[in-house]
Amino acid sequence: MSRDNNSAWFSRDIQPGSWSSLQLLHLYDCNMVESMFGGMEHLRSLRRLVIRYCSRLVSLPTSLKFLTKLEEIEIAGCQNINLRMEPEGEDRDLHLRLKTLTIWGLEVLEDLPRLLLQGSASTFQIMLIRNCPNFKVLPECIQNLTSLRRLELQNCPMLSSLPQGLNRLTALKQVKIQECPALSQNCQPQVGAQWS
């Protein structure tokens, strides 16, 4: 699909019954798109969402909370996207199955989609965050991700601390922290504020 057609295609909403078997949605280099189409909640079979190099995209739709089969989200090179998604009152009992969140090269990213993380607390397994220069904090809700096995934080210079309660994550097998100077300083053996 050409770039000119991308904006026309994205202006349409997904109708009930459309794409009901779609399992992978991959958006690549859609530079005219500022928001995703409406009707995402109708993609009931979607298992994997990949968004790469959509430079004007600013957010994910909250309708992702209705995609109970969604297991993996990867977002890369989207310079303006902010993943802030706060749960509201009716979202407390969400039962999602997200397992993997991969994020890299998001320049304005400061926060993670708490709505999706909290809804997937018992299934979430892998979190990879790389090359996000303004990412400052992992949310406190990470301590509730009881199935988290792998956590990688790389080249996030503004990240200075880890949330309390990481010691509760008994399934956690691999932690990799690289090129996060403020965090490294706070976790220096014996002298760092977060060494314990």
SEKOLGU-972698 format. One record per residue (C-alpha): residue number from 1; residue in one letter; chain; x, y, z. Coordinates in steps of 0.5 Angstrom, whole numbers, plus 2048, in hexadecimal, padded with zeros to 3 digits. Each point is the difference from the previous one (the first is absolute). Example, Ala and Ser with C-alpha at 12.3 -4.5 7.8 and 13.67 -1.06 7.14 Angstrom:
# residues 2
<r><num>1</num><residuo>A</residuo><cadena>A</cadena><c1>819</c1><c2>7F7</c2><c3>810</c3></r>
<r><num>2</num><residuo>S</residuo><cadena>A</cadena><c1>802</c1><c2>807</c2><c3>7FE</c3></r>
//
This chain:
# residues 196
<r><num>1</num><residuo>M</residuo><cadena>A</cadena><c1>800</c1><c2>800</c2><c3>800</c3></r>
<r><num>2</num><residuo>S</residuo><cadena>A</cadena><c1>803</c1><c2>807</c2><c3>7FE</c3></r>
<r><num>3</num><residuo>R</residuo><cadena>A</cadena><c1>801</c1><c2>805</c2><c3>805</c3></r>
<r><num>4</num><residuo>D</residuo><cadena>A</cadena><c1>7FA</c1><c2>804</c2><c3>7FD</c3></r>
<r><num>5</num><residuo>N</residuo><cadena>A</cadena><c1>7FB</c1><c2>7FB</c2><c3>801</c3></r>
<r><num>6</num><residuo>N</residuo><cadena>A</cadena><c1>802</c1><c2>7FF</c2><c3>807</c3></r>
<r><num>7</num><residuo>S</residuo><cadena>A</cadena><c1>7FD</c1><c2>806</c2><c3>803</c3></r>
<r><num>8</num><residuo>A</residuo><cadena>A</cadena><c1>7FA</c1><c2>7FE</c2><c3>7FC</c3></r>
<r><num>9</num><residuo>W</residuo><cadena>A</cadena><c1>800</c1><c2>7F9</c2><c3>802</c3></r>
<r><num>10</num><residuo>F</residuo><cadena>A</cadena><c1>801</c1><c2>802</c2><c3>808</c3></r>
<r><num>11</num><residuo>S</residuo><cadena>A</cadena><c1>7FA</c1><c2>805</c2><c3>7FF</c3></r>
<r><num>12</num><residuo>R</residuo><cadena>A</cadena><c1>7FB</c1><c2>7FA</c2><c3>800</c3></r>
<r><num>13</num><residuo>D</residuo><cadena>A</cadena><c1>7FE</c1><c2>7FD</c2><c3>806</c3></r>
<r><num>14</num><residuo>I</residuo><cadena>A</cadena><c1>800</c1><c2>7F8</c2><c3>801</c3></r>
<r><num>15</num><residuo>Q</residuo><cadena>A</cadena><c1>7F9</c1><c2>7FE</c2><c3>800</c3></r>
<r><num>16</num><residuo>P</residuo><cadena>A</cadena><c1>7FD</c1><c2>7FA</c2><c3>804</c3></r>
<r><num>17</num><residuo>G</residuo><cadena>A</cadena><c1>802</c1><c2>7FA</c2><c3>7FC</c3></r>
<r><num>18</num><residuo>S</residuo><cadena>A</cadena><c1>805</c1><c2>803</c2><c3>7FC</c3></r>
<r><num>19</num><residuo>W</residuo><cadena>A</cadena><c1>807</c1><c2>7FC</c2><c3>801</c3></r>
<r><num>20</num><residuo>S</residuo><cadena>A</cadena><c1>7FD</c1><c2>7FC</c2><c3>805</c3></r>
<r><num>21</num><residuo>S</residuo><cadena>A</cadena><c1>806</c1><c2>7FA</c2><c3>7FF</c3></r>
<r><num>22</num><residuo>L</residuo><cadena>A</cadena><c1>805</c1><c2>805</c2><c3>800</c3></r>
<r><num>23</num><residuo>Q</residuo><cadena>A</cadena><c1>806</c1><c2>7FE</c2><c3>804</c3></r>
<r><num>24</num><residuo>L</residuo><cadena>A</cadena><c1>806</c1><c2>805</c2><c3>7FE</c3></r>
<r><num>25</num><residuo>L</residuo><cadena>A</cadena><c1>7FF</c1><c2>807</c2><c3>7FF</c3></r>
<r><num>26</num><residuo>H</residuo><cadena>A</cadena><c1>807</c1><c2>803</c2><c3>7FE</c3></r>
<r><num>27</num><residuo>L</residuo><cadena>A</cadena><c1>800</c1><c2>808</c2><c3>7FE</c3></r>
<r><num>28</num><residuo>Y</residuo><cadena>A</cadena><c1>806</c1><c2>802</c2><c3>7FD</c3></r>
<r><num>29</num><residuo>D</residuo><cadena>A</cadena><c1>803</c1><c2>807</c2><c3>7FE</c3></r>
<r><num>30</num><residuo>C</residuo><cadena>A</cadena><c1>7F9</c1><c2>803</c2><c3>800</c3></r>
<r><num>31</num><residuo>N</residuo><cadena>A</cadena><c1>802</c1><c2>807</c2><c3>801</c3></r>
<r><num>32</num><residuo>M</residuo><cadena>A</cadena><c1>7F9</c1><c2>804</c2><c3>7FF</c3></r>
<r><num>33</num><residuo>V</residuo><cadena>A</cadena><c1>7FD</c1><c2>7FC</c2><c3>805</c3></r>
<r><num>34</num><residuo>E</residuo><cadena>A</cadena><c1>7FF</c1><c2>804</c2><c3>807</c3></r>
<r><num>35</num><residuo>S</residuo><cadena>A</cadena><c1>7FB</c1><c2>7FB</c2><c3>803</c3></r>
<r><num>36</num><residuo>M</residuo><cadena>A</cadena><c1>7FE</c1><c2>7F9</c2><c3>7FF</c3></r>
<r><num>37</num><residuo>F</residuo><cadena>A</cadena><c1>7F9</c1><c2>7FE</c2><c3>7FD</c3></r>
<r><num>38</num><residuo>G</residuo><cadena>A</cadena><c1>7FA</c1><c2>7FF</c2><c3>804</c3></r>
<r><num>39</num><residuo>G</residuo><cadena>A</cadena><c1>7FD</c1><c2>7FA</c2><c3>801</c3></r>
<r><num>40</num><residuo>M</residuo><cadena>A</cadena><c1>806</c1><c2>7FC</c2><c3>802</c3></r>
<r><num>41</num><residuo>E</residuo><cadena>A</cadena><c1>7FC</c1><c2>7FD</c2><c3>805</c3></r>
<r><num>42</num><residuo>H</residuo><cadena>A</cadena><c1>7FD</c1><c2>7FB</c2><c3>7FB</c3></r>
<r><num>43</num><residuo>L</residuo><cadena>A</cadena><c1>807</c1><c2>7FD</c2><c3>7FE</c3></r>
<r><num>44</num><residuo>R</residuo><cadena>A</cadena><c1>7FE</c1><c2>7FB</c2><c3>805</c3></r>
<r><num>45</num><residuo>S</residuo><cadena>A</cadena><c1>805</c1><c2>7FB</c2><c3>7FD</c3></r>
<r><num>46</num><residuo>L</residuo><cadena>A</cadena><c1>806</c1><c2>804</c2><c3>800</c3></r>
<r><num>47</num><residuo>R</residuo><cadena>A</cadena><c1>806</c1><c2>7FD</c2><c3>804</c3></r>
<r><num>48</num><residuo>R</residuo><cadena>A</cadena><c1>806</c1><c2>805</c2><c3>7FE</c3></r>
<r><num>49</num><residuo>L</residuo><cadena>A</cadena><c1>800</c1><c2>807</c2><c3>7FE</c3></r>
<r><num>50</num><residuo>V</residuo><cadena>A</cadena><c1>806</c1><c2>803</c2><c3>7FD</c3></r>
<r><num>51</num><residuo>I</residuo><cadena>A</cadena><c1>801</c1><c2>808</c2><c3>7FF</c3></r>
<r><num>52</num><residuo>R</residuo><cadena>A</cadena><c1>807</c1><c2>802</c2><c3>7FD</c3></r>
<r><num>53</num><residuo>Y</residuo><cadena>A</cadena><c1>802</c1><c2>807</c2><c3>7FD</c3></r>
<r><num>54</num><residuo>C</residuo><cadena>A</cadena><c1>7F9</c1><c2>803</c2><c3>801</c3></r>
<r><num>55</num><residuo>S</residuo><cadena>A</cadena><c1>803</c1><c2>807</c2><c3>801</c3></r>
<r><num>56</num><residuo>R</residuo><cadena>A</cadena><c1>7F9</c1><c2>804</c2><c3>801</c3></r>
<r><num>57</num><residuo>L</residuo><cadena>A</cadena><c1>7FD</c1><c2>7FB</c2><c3>805</c3></r>
<r><num>58</num><residuo>V</residuo><cadena>A</cadena><c1>7FF</c1><c2>803</c2><c3>807</c3></r>
<r><num>59</num><residuo>S</residuo><cadena>A</cadena><c1>7FC</c1><c2>7FA</c2><c3>803</c3></r>
<r><num>60</num><residuo>L</residuo><cadena>A</cadena><c1>7FD</c1><c2>7F9</c2><c3>801</c3></r>
<r><num>61</num><residuo>P</residuo><cadena>A</cadena><c1>7F8</c1><c2>800</c2><c3>800</c3></r>
<r><num>62</num><residuo>T</residuo><cadena>A</cadena><c1>7FE</c1><c2>7FE</c2><c3>807</c3></r>
<r><num>63</num><residuo>S</residuo><cadena>A</cadena><c1>7FB</c1><c2>7FB</c2><c3>7FC</c3></r>
<r><num>64</num><residuo>L</residuo><cadena>A</cadena><c1>806</c1><c2>7FB</c2><c3>800</c3></r>
<r><num>65</num><residuo>K</residuo><cadena>A</cadena><c1>7FD</c1><c2>7FE</c2><c3>807</c3></r>
<r><num>66</num><residuo>F</residuo><cadena>A</cadena><c1>7FB</c1><c2>7FC</c2><c3>7FC</c3></r>
<r><num>67</num><residuo>L</residuo><cadena>A</cadena><c1>805</c1><c2>7FC</c2><c3>7FD</c3></r>
<r><num>68</num><residuo>T</residuo><cadena>A</cadena><c1>800</c1><c2>7FA</c2><c3>804</c3></r>
<r><num>69</num><residuo>K</residuo><cadena>A</cadena><c1>805</c1><c2>7FC</c2><c3>7FC</c3></r>
<r><num>70</num><residuo>L</residuo><cadena>A</cadena><c1>805</c1><c2>805</c2><c3>7FF</c3></r>
<r><num>71</num><residuo>E</residuo><cadena>A</cadena><c1>807</c1><c2>7FD</c2><c3>802</c3></r>
<r><num>72</num><residuo>E</residuo><cadena>A</cadena><c1>805</c1><c2>804</c2><c3>7FD</c3></r>
<r><num>73</num><residuo>I</residuo><cadena>A</cadena><c1>801</c1><c2>808</c2><c3>7FF</c3></r>
<r><num>74</num><residuo>E</residuo><cadena>A</cadena><c1>806</c1><c2>803</c2><c3>7FC</c3></r>
<r><num>75</num><residuo>I</residuo><cadena>A</cadena><c1>801</c1><c2>807</c2><c3>7FF</c3></r>
<r><num>76</num><residuo>A</residuo><cadena>A</cadena><c1>806</c1><c2>803</c2><c3>7FD</c3></r>
<r><num>77</num><residuo>G</residuo><cadena>A</cadena><c1>803</c1><c2>806</c2><c3>7FD</c3></r>
<r><num>78</num><residuo>C</residuo><cadena>A</cadena><c1>7F9</c1><c2>804</c2><c3>801</c3></r>
<r><num>79</num><residuo>Q</residuo><cadena>A</cadena><c1>803</c1><c2>807</c2><c3>802</c3></r>
<r><num>80</num><residuo>N</residuo><cadena>A</cadena><c1>7FA</c1><c2>803</c2><c3>803</c3></r>
<r><num>81</num><residuo>I</residuo><cadena>A</cadena><c1>7FC</c1><c2>7FA</c2><c3>803</c3></r>
<r><num>82</num><residuo>N</residuo><cadena>A</cadena><c1>7FE</c1><c2>801</c2><c3>808</c3></r>
<r><num>83</num><residuo>L</residuo><cadena>A</cadena><c1>7FE</c1><c2>7F9</c2><c3>803</c3></r>
<r><num>84</num><residuo>R</residuo><cadena>A</cadena><c1>7FD</c1><c2>803</c2><c3>806</c3></r>
<r><num>85</num><residuo>M</residuo><cadena>A</cadena><c1>7F9</c1><c2>7FC</c2><c3>801</c3></r>
<r><num>86</num><residuo>E</residuo><cadena>A</cadena><c1>7FD</c1><c2>801</c2><c3>807</c3></r>
<r><num>87</num><residuo>P</residuo><cadena>A</cadena><c1>7FB</c1><c2>7FB</c2><c3>802</c3></r>
<r><num>88</num><residuo>E</residuo><cadena>A</cadena><c1>7F9</c1><c2>802</c2><c3>802</c3></r>
<r><num>89</num><residuo>G</residuo><cadena>A</cadena><c1>7FB</c1><c2>7FE</c2><c3>805</c3></r>
<r><num>90</num><residuo>E</residuo><cadena>A</cadena><c1>7FD</c1><c2>7FB</c2><c3>7FB</c3></r>
<r><num>91</num><residuo>D</residuo><cadena>A</cadena><c1>807</c1><c2>7FD</c2><c3>7FE</c3></r>
<r><num>92</num><residuo>R</residuo><cadena>A</cadena><c1>802</c1><c2>7FD</c2><c3>807</c3></r>
<r><num>93</num><residuo>D</residuo><cadena>A</cadena><c1>7FD</c1><c2>7F9</c2><c3>7FE</c3></r>
<r><num>94</num><residuo>L</residuo><cadena>A</cadena><c1>804</c1><c2>800</c2><c3>7F9</c3></r>
<r><num>95</num><residuo>H</residuo><cadena>A</cadena><c1>802</c1><c2>7F9</c2><c3>7FE</c3></r>
<r><num>96</num><residuo>L</residuo><cadena>A</cadena><c1>805</c1><c2>801</c2><c3>7FB</c3></r>
<r><num>97</num><residuo>R</residuo><cadena>A</cadena><c1>805</c1><c2>7FB</c2><c3>7FD</c3></r>
<r><num>98</num><residuo>L</residuo><cadena>A</cadena><c1>806</c1><c2>804</c2><c3>7FE</c3></r>
<r><num>99</num><residuo>K</residuo><cadena>A</cadena><c1>807</c1><c2>7FD</c2><c3>801</c3></r>
<r><num>100</num><residuo>T</residuo><cadena>A</cadena><c1>805</c1><c2>804</c2><c3>7FC</c3></r>
<r><num>101</num><residuo>L</residuo><cadena>A</cadena><c1>801</c1><c2>808</c2><c3>800</c3></r>
<r><num>102</num><residuo>T</residuo><cadena>A</cadena><c1>806</c1><c2>802</c2><c3>7FB</c3></r>
<r><num>103</num><residuo>I</residuo><cadena>A</cadena><c1>801</c1><c2>807</c2><c3>800</c3></r>
<r><num>104</num><residuo>W</residuo><cadena>A</cadena><c1>806</c1><c2>804</c2><c3>7FD</c3></r>
<r><num>105</num><residuo>G</residuo><cadena>A</cadena><c1>802</c1><c2>806</c2><c3>7FD</c3></r>
<r><num>106</num><residuo>L</residuo><cadena>A</cadena><c1>7FA</c1><c2>804</c2><c3>803</c3></r>
<r><num>107</num><residuo>E</residuo><cadena>A</cadena><c1>803</c1><c2>807</c2><c3>801</c3></r>
<r><num>108</num><residuo>V</residuo><cadena>A</cadena><c1>7FA</c1><c2>803</c2><c3>804</c3></r>
<r><num>109</num><residuo>L</residuo><cadena>A</cadena><c1>7FE</c1><c2>7FA</c2><c3>804</c3></r>
<r><num>110</num><residuo>E</residuo><cadena>A</cadena><c1>800</c1><c2>801</c2><c3>807</c3></r>
<r><num>111</num><residuo>D</residuo><cadena>A</cadena><c1>7FB</c1><c2>7FB</c2><c3>803</c3></r>
<r><num>112</num><residuo>L</residuo><cadena>A</cadena><c1>7FD</c1><c2>7F9</c2><c3>7FE</c3></r>
<r><num>113</num><residuo>P</residuo><cadena>A</cadena><c1>7F9</c1><c2>7FE</c2><c3>7FF</c3></r>
<r><num>114</num><residuo>R</residuo><cadena>A</cadena><c1>7FE</c1><c2>7FE</c2><c3>807</c3></r>
<r><num>115</num><residuo>L</residuo><cadena>A</cadena><c1>7F9</c1><c2>7FE</c2><c3>7FD</c3></r>
<r><num>116</num><residuo>L</residuo><cadena>A</cadena><c1>803</c1><c2>7FB</c2><c3>7FC</c3></r>
<r><num>117</num><residuo>L</residuo><cadena>A</cadena><c1>805</c1><c2>7FE</c2><c3>806</c3></r>
<r><num>118</num><residuo>Q</residuo><cadena>A</cadena><c1>7FB</c1><c2>7FF</c2><c3>805</c3></r>
<r><num>119</num><residuo>G</residuo><cadena>A</cadena><c1>7FB</c1><c2>7FC</c2><c3>7FC</c3></r>
<r><num>120</num><residuo>S</residuo><cadena>A</cadena><c1>806</c1><c2>7FB</c2><c3>7FE</c3></r>
<r><num>121</num><residuo>A</residuo><cadena>A</cadena><c1>803</c1><c2>800</c2><c3>807</c3></r>
<r><num>122</num><residuo>S</residuo><cadena>A</cadena><c1>7FF</c1><c2>7F8</c2><c3>800</c3></r>
<r><num>123</num><residuo>T</residuo><cadena>A</cadena><c1>803</c1><c2>7FF</c2><c3>7F9</c3></r>
<r><num>124</num><residuo>F</residuo><cadena>A</cadena><c1>805</c1><c2>805</c2><c3>7FF</c3></r>
<r><num>125</num><residuo>Q</residuo><cadena>A</cadena><c1>807</c1><c2>7FD</c2><c3>7FF</c3></r>
<r><num>126</num><residuo>I</residuo><cadena>A</cadena><c1>805</c1><c2>804</c2><c3>7FC</c3></r>
<r><num>127</num><residuo>M</residuo><cadena>A</cadena><c1>801</c1><c2>808</c2><c3>800</c3></r>
<r><num>128</num><residuo>L</residuo><cadena>A</cadena><c1>805</c1><c2>803</c2><c3>7FB</c3></r>
<r><num>129</num><residuo>I</residuo><cadena>A</cadena><c1>802</c1><c2>808</c2><c3>800</c3></r>
<r><num>130</num><residuo>R</residuo><cadena>A</cadena><c1>805</c1><c2>802</c2><c3>7FC</c3></r>
<r><num>131</num><residuo>N</residuo><cadena>A</cadena><c1>803</c1><c2>807</c2><c3>7FE</c3></r>
<r><num>132</num><residuo>C</residuo><cadena>A</cadena><c1>7FA</c1><c2>804</c2><c3>803</c3></r>
<r><num>133</num><residuo>P</residuo><cadena>A</cadena><c1>804</c1><c2>807</c2><c3>802</c3></r>
<r><num>134</num><residuo>N</residuo><cadena>A</cadena><c1>7FA</c1><c2>803</c2><c3>804</c3></r>
<r><num>135</num><residuo>F</residuo><cadena>A</cadena><c1>7FE</c1><c2>7F9</c2><c3>804</c3></r>
<r><num>136</num><residuo>K</residuo><cadena>A</cadena><c1>800</c1><c2>802</c2><c3>807</c3></r>
<r><num>137</num><residuo>V</residuo><cadena>A</cadena><c1>7FD</c1><c2>7FB</c2><c3>804</c3></r>
<r><num>138</num><residuo>L</residuo><cadena>A</cadena><c1>7FD</c1><c2>7F9</c2><c3>800</c3></r>
<r><num>139</num><residuo>P</residuo><cadena>A</cadena><c1>7F9</c1><c2>800</c2><c3>803</c3></r>
<r><num>140</num><residuo>E</residuo><cadena>A</cadena><c1>7FF</c1><c2>7FD</c2><c3>807</c3></r>
<r><num>141</num><residuo>C</residuo><cadena>A</cadena><c1>7FB</c1><c2>7FB</c2><c3>7FD</c3></r>
<r><num>142</num><residuo>I</residuo><cadena>A</cadena><c1>806</c1><c2>7FC</c2><c3>7FE</c3></r>
<r><num>143</num><residuo>Q</residuo><cadena>A</cadena><c1>800</c1><c2>7FD</c2><c3>806</c3></r>
<r><num>144</num><residuo>N</residuo><cadena>A</cadena><c1>7F9</c1><c2>7FC</c2><c3>7FF</c3></r>
<r><num>145</num><residuo>L</residuo><cadena>A</cadena><c1>803</c1><c2>7FD</c2><c3>7F9</c3></r>
<r><num>146</num><residuo>T</residuo><cadena>A</cadena><c1>801</c1><c2>7F9</c2><c3>804</c3></r>
<r><num>147</num><residuo>S</residuo><cadena>A</cadena><c1>802</c1><c2>7FC</c2><c3>7F9</c3></r>
<r><num>148</num><residuo>L</residuo><cadena>A</cadena><c1>805</c1><c2>805</c2><c3>7FE</c3></r>
<r><num>149</num><residuo>R</residuo><cadena>A</cadena><c1>806</c1><c2>7FC</c2><c3>7FE</c3></r>
<r><num>150</num><residuo>R</residuo><cadena>A</cadena><c1>804</c1><c2>805</c2><c3>7FC</c3></r>
<r><num>151</num><residuo>L</residuo><cadena>A</cadena><c1>802</c1><c2>808</c2><c3>801</c3></r>
<r><num>152</num><residuo>E</residuo><cadena>A</cadena><c1>804</c1><c2>804</c2><c3>7FC</c3></r>
<r><num>153</num><residuo>L</residuo><cadena>A</cadena><c1>802</c1><c2>807</c2><c3>800</c3></r>
<r><num>154</num><residuo>Q</residuo><cadena>A</cadena><c1>805</c1><c2>803</c2><c3>7FB</c3></r>
<r><num>155</num><residuo>N</residuo><cadena>A</cadena><c1>802</c1><c2>807</c2><c3>7FF</c3></r>
<r><num>156</num><residuo>C</residuo><cadena>A</cadena><c1>7FB</c1><c2>804</c2><c3>804</c3></r>
<r><num>157</num><residuo>P</residuo><cadena>A</cadena><c1>804</c1><c2>805</c2><c3>803</c3></r>
<r><num>158</num><residuo>M</residuo><cadena>A</cadena><c1>7FB</c1><c2>804</c2><c3>804</c3></r>
<r><num>159</num><residuo>L</residuo><cadena>A</cadena><c1>7FE</c1><c2>7F9</c2><c3>804</c3></r>
<r><num>160</num><residuo>S</residuo><cadena>A</cadena><c1>802</c1><c2>801</c2><c3>807</c3></r>
<r><num>161</num><residuo>S</residuo><cadena>A</cadena><c1>7FD</c1><c2>7FB</c2><c3>804</c3></r>
<r><num>162</num><residuo>L</residuo><cadena>A</cadena><c1>7FC</c1><c2>7F9</c2><c3>800</c3></r>
<r><num>163</num><residuo>P</residuo><cadena>A</cadena><c1>7F9</c1><c2>800</c2><c3>804</c3></r>
<r><num>164</num><residuo>Q</residuo><cadena>A</cadena><c1>800</c1><c2>7FD</c2><c3>806</c3></r>
<r><num>165</num><residuo>G</residuo><cadena>A</cadena><c1>7FD</c1><c2>7F8</c2><c3>801</c3></r>
<r><num>166</num><residuo>L</residuo><cadena>A</cadena><c1>805</c1><c2>7FD</c2><c3>7FA</c3></r>
<r><num>167</num><residuo>N</residuo><cadena>A</cadena><c1>802</c1><c2>7FB</c2><c3>805</c3></r>
<r><num>168</num><residuo>R</residuo><cadena>A</cadena><c1>7F9</c1><c2>7FD</c2><c3>800</c3></r>
<r><num>169</num><residuo>L</residuo><cadena>A</cadena><c1>801</c1><c2>7FE</c2><c3>7F9</c3></r>
<r><num>170</num><residuo>T</residuo><cadena>A</cadena><c1>801</c1><c2>7F9</c2><c3>801</c3></r>
<r><num>171</num><residuo>A</residuo><cadena>A</cadena><c1>800</c1><c2>7FE</c2><c3>7F8</c3></r>
<r><num>172</num><residuo>L</residuo><cadena>A</cadena><c1>805</c1><c2>805</c2><c3>7FE</c3></r>
<r><num>173</num><residuo>K</residuo><cadena>A</cadena><c1>806</c1><c2>7FD</c2><c3>7FD</c3></r>
<r><num>174</num><residuo>Q</residuo><cadena>A</cadena><c1>804</c1><c2>805</c2><c3>7FC</c3></r>
<r><num>175</num><residuo>V</residuo><cadena>A</cadena><c1>801</c1><c2>807</c2><c3>802</c3></r>
<r><num>176</num><residuo>K</residuo><cadena>A</cadena><c1>804</c1><c2>804</c2><c3>7FB</c3></r>
<r><num>177</num><residuo>I</residuo><cadena>A</cadena><c1>802</c1><c2>808</c2><c3>801</c3></r>
<r><num>178</num><residuo>Q</residuo><cadena>A</cadena><c1>805</c1><c2>803</c2><c3>7FB</c3></r>
<r><num>179</num><residuo>E</residuo><cadena>A</cadena><c1>801</c1><c2>807</c2><c3>7FF</c3></r>
<r><num>180</num><residuo>C</residuo><cadena>A</cadena><c1>7FC</c1><c2>803</c2><c3>805</c3></r>
<r><num>181</num><residuo>P</residuo><cadena>A</cadena><c1>805</c1><c2>804</c2><c3>804</c3></r>
<r><num>182</num><residuo>A</residuo><cadena>A</cadena><c1>7FB</c1><c2>804</c2><c3>805</c3></r>
<r><num>183</num><residuo>L</residuo><cadena>A</cadena><c1>7FD</c1><c2>7F9</c2><c3>802</c3></r>
<r><num>184</num><residuo>S</residuo><cadena>A</cadena><c1>807</c1><c2>7FD</c2><c3>800</c3></r>
<r><num>185</num><residuo>Q</residuo><cadena>A</cadena><c1>803</c1><c2>805</c2><c3>805</c3></r>
<r><num>186</num><residuo>N</residuo><cadena>A</cadena><c1>7FA</c1><c2>7FF</c2><c3>805</c3></r>
<r><num>187</num><residuo>C</residuo><cadena>A</cadena><c1>801</c1><c2>7F8</c2><c3>800</c3></r>
<r><num>188</num><residuo>Q</residuo><cadena>A</cadena><c1>808</c1><c2>800</c2><c3>801</c3></r>
<r><num>189</num><residuo>P</residuo><cadena>A</cadena><c1>801</c1><c2>7FB</c2><c3>805</c3></r>
<r><num>190</num><residuo>Q</residuo><cadena>A</cadena><c1>800</c1><c2>802</c2><c3>807</c3></r>
<r><num>191</num><residuo>V</residuo><cadena>A</cadena><c1>800</c1><c2>808</c2><c3>7FF</c3></r>
<r><num>192</num><residuo>G</residuo><cadena>A</cadena><c1>7FA</c1><c2>800</c2><c3>7FB</c3></r>
<r><num>193</num><residuo>A</residuo><cadena>A</cadena><c1>7F9</c1><c2>803</c2><c3>802</c3></r>
<r><num>194</num><residuo>Q</residuo><cadena>A</cadena><c1>7FD</c1><c2>7FA</c2><c3>7FD</c3></r>
<r><num>195</num><residuo>W</residuo><cadena>A</cadena><c1>805</c1><c2>7FB</c2><c3>801</c3></r>
<r><num>196</num><residuo>S</residuo><cadena>A</cadena><c1>7FC</c1><c2>7FC</c2><c3>805</c3></r>
//
